[in-house]
């Protein structure tokens, strides 16, 4: 079993290979083994050094640590992988989970908010989470202080998913260690980072995209104007999911973020019925079958002229991939090939909303 996971994990843990590049490499080469062999050639075409591939011994140690912790992997191609999360462009190719993965396959609602939340907001969040659980809805949150903690405690009996920014063996904040273990035991605990990874600041936006991606809608209960909760709400909106917010007093700075979301069009939440109405299933007869991915997988190759055309349109300011396709006049697959090569060469950054920029 470890043999089938090791090549995929080695590709994923290698430098300059993010979720989008990982998916494109597999789409183009079919297997992780073939993709690993091709990486140096692709990077060279973009004028960069080949990225450092992950040490196989490190991957072996990671797999052993995951098994020792009683956790397991969920890969993007697995049938048990949450379909809503798989639908976002930056879906994690591999998740490390403990608990009942079926909870992530039920209807899910994310609940996030201020770490220094008021007592009234925590009580309201706990009540909302409890009522959502009664209605068969899984509550997703990030096991942070404040609203996250209240949401998990309210939903623990009805179904909750905790998404953490560290390795699955590390509790943050430390005072939530017991709650994190309870979520793993009675709900589902989910991590993207390997065991032993400390919760560094750069991992929290990645954690937030998973929270938003798992859920049909995101509810914000108290949030400052520049908070991680608003990042989660923005990511939910970019993924085409519902954004909901609990209004608060304009005199309370912790309510400014929620009031701003409502002013910009978020659904106002006063009770659990408002949430359930927003995320209720759509009649299948009204749903159009999804079309083909506009960008598509990368082409087998790109010409030097195509590389020059795409690079000429890139700069330090993020630009949408669709805009590159439109302005270059190239087929989507050719543009994706050039972007793939540039990222492997360490010359391209990918941003939320399918935007890219030169390093």
BELBELCOR-V62141 format. One record per residue. RES is the residue in one letter. BURIAL is + if it has 24 or more other C-alpha atoms within 12 Angstrom, else -. Layout:
# BELBELCOR-V62141
res=RES burial=BURIAL
res=RES burial=BURIAL
This chain:
# BELBELCOR-V62141
res=X burial=-
res=X burial=-
res=X burial=-
res=X burial=-
res=X burial=+
res=X burial=+
res=X burial=+
res=X burial=+
res=X burial=+
res=X burial=+
res=X burial=+
res=X burial=+
res=X burial=+
res=X burial=+
res=X burial=+
res=X burial=+
res=X burial=+
res=X burial=+
res=X burial=+
res=X burial=+
res=X burial=+
res=X burial=+
res=X burial=+
res=X burial=+
res=X burial=+
res=X burial=+
res=X burial=+
res=X burial=+
res=X burial=+
res=X burial=-
res=X burial=+
res=X burial=+
res=X burial=-
res=X burial=-
res=X burial=+
res=X burial=+
res=X burial=-
res=X burial=+
res=X burial=+
res=X burial=+
res=X burial=-
res=X burial=+
res=X burial=+
res=X burial=-
res=X burial=+
res=X burial=+
res=X burial=+
res=X burial=-
res=X burial=-
res=X burial=+
res=X burial=+
res=X burial=-
res=X burial=+
res=X burial=+
res=X burial=-
res=X burial=+
res=X burial=-
res=X burial=-
res=X burial=+
res=X burial=+
res=X burial=-
res=X burial=+
res=X burial=+
res=X burial=-
res=X burial=+
res=X burial=+
res=X burial=-
res=X burial=-
res=X burial=+
res=X burial=-
res=X burial=+
res=X burial=+
res=X burial=+
res=X burial=+
res=X burial=+
res=X burial=+
res=X burial=+
res=X burial=-
res=X burial=-
res=X burial=+
res=X burial=+
res=X burial=+
res=X burial=+
res=X burial=+
res=X burial=+
res=X burial=+
res=X burial=+
res=X burial=+
res=X burial=+
res=X burial=+
res=X burial=+
res=X burial=+
res=X burial=+
res=X burial=+
res=X burial=+
res=X burial=+
res=X burial=+
res=X burial=+
res=X burial=+
res=X burial=+
res=X burial=+
res=X burial=+
res=X burial=+
res=X burial=+
res=X burial=+
res=X burial=+
res=X burial=+
res=X burial=+
res=X burial=+
res=X burial=+
res=X burial=+
res=X burial=+
res=X burial=+
res=X burial=+
res=X burial=+
res=X burial=+
res=X burial=+
res=X burial=+
res=X burial=-
res=X burial=-
res=X burial=+
res=X burial=+
res=X burial=+
res=X burial=+
res=X burial=+
res=X burial=+
res=X burial=+
res=X burial=+
res=X burial=+
res=X burial=+
res=X burial=+
res=X burial=+
res=X burial=+
res=X burial=-
res=X burial=+
res=X burial=+
res=X burial=+
res=X burial=+
res=X burial=+
res=X burial=+
res=X burial=+
res=X burial=+
res=X burial=+
res=X burial=+
res=X burial=+
res=X burial=+
res=X burial=+
res=X burial=+
res=X burial=+
res=X burial=+
res=X burial=+
res=X burial=+
res=X burial=+
res=X burial=+
res=X burial=+
res=X burial=+
res=X burial=+
res=X burial=+
res=X burial=+
res=X burial=+
res=X burial=+
res=X burial=+
res=X burial=+
res=X burial=+
res=X burial=+
res=X burial=+
res=X burial=+
res=X burial=+
res=X burial=+
res=X burial=+
res=X burial=+
res=X burial=+
res=X burial=-
res=X burial=-
res=X burial=-
res=X burial=+
res=X burial=-
res=X burial=-
res=X burial=+
res=X burial=+
res=X burial=+
res=X burial=+
res=X burial=+
res=X burial=+
res=X burial=+
res=X burial=+
res=X burial=+
res=X burial=+
res=X burial=+
res=X burial=+
res=X burial=+
res=X burial=+
res=X burial=+
res=X burial=+
res=X burial=+
res=X burial=-
res=X burial=-
res=X burial=+
res=X burial=+
res=X burial=-
res=X burial=-
res=X burial=-
res=X burial=-
res=X burial=+
res=X burial=+
res=X burial=+
res=X burial=+
res=X burial=+
res=X burial=+
res=X burial=+
res=X burial=+
res=X burial=+
res=X burial=+
res=X burial=+
res=X burial=+
res=X burial=+
res=X burial=+
res=X burial=+
res=X burial=+
res=X burial=+
res=X burial=+
res=X burial=+
res=X burial=+
res=X burial=+
res=X burial=-
res=X burial=-
res=X burial=+
res=X burial=+
res=X burial=+
res=X burial=+
res=X burial=+
res=X burial=+
res=X burial=+
res=X burial=+
res=X burial=+
res=X burial=+
res=X burial=+
res=X burial=+
res=X burial=+
res=X burial=-
res=X burial=+
res=X burial=+
res=X burial=+
res=X burial=+
res=X burial=+
res=X burial=+
res=X burial=+
res=X burial=+
res=X burial=-
res=X burial=-
res=X burial=-
res=X burial=-
res=X burial=-
res=X burial=+
res=X burial=+
res=X burial=+
res=X burial=+
res=X burial=+
res=X burial=+
res=X burial=+
res=X burial=+
res=X burial=+
res=X burial=-
res=X burial=-
res=X burial=-
res=X burial=+
res=X burial=+
res=X burial=+
res=X burial=+
res=X burial=-
res=X burial=+
res=X burial=+
res=X burial=-
res=X burial=+
res=X burial=+
res=X burial=+
res=X burial=-
res=X burial=+
res=X burial=+
res=X burial=-
res=X burial=-
res=X burial=-
res=X burial=-
res=X burial=-
res=X burial=-
res=X burial=-
res=X burial=-
res=X burial=-
res=X burial=-
res=X burial=-
res=X burial=-
res=X burial=-
res=X burial=-
res=X burial=-
res=X burial=+
res=X burial=+
res=X burial=+
res=X burial=+
res=X burial=+
res=X burial=-
res=X burial=+
res=X burial=+
res=X burial=-
res=X burial=-
res=X burial=-
res=X burial=+
res=X burial=+
res=X burial=-
res=X burial=-
res=X burial=+
res=X burial=+
res=X burial=-
res=X burial=+
res=X burial=+
res=X burial=-
res=X burial=-
res=X burial=-
res=X burial=-
res=X burial=+
res=X burial=+
res=X burial=+
res=X burial=+
res=X burial=-
res=X burial=+
res=X burial=+
res=X burial=-
res=X burial=-
res=X burial=+
res=X burial=-
res=X burial=+
res=X burial=+
res=X burial=+
res=X burial=+
res=X burial=+
res=X burial=+
res=X burial=+
res=X burial=+
res=X burial=+
res=X burial=+
res=X burial=+
res=X burial=+
res=X burial=+
res=X burial=+
res=X burial=+
res=X burial=+
res=X burial=+
res=X burial=+
res=X burial=+
res=X burial=+
res=X burial=+
res=X burial=+
res=X burial=+
res=X burial=-
res=X burial=+
res=X burial=+
res=X burial=+
res=X burial=+
res=X burial=+
res=X burial=-
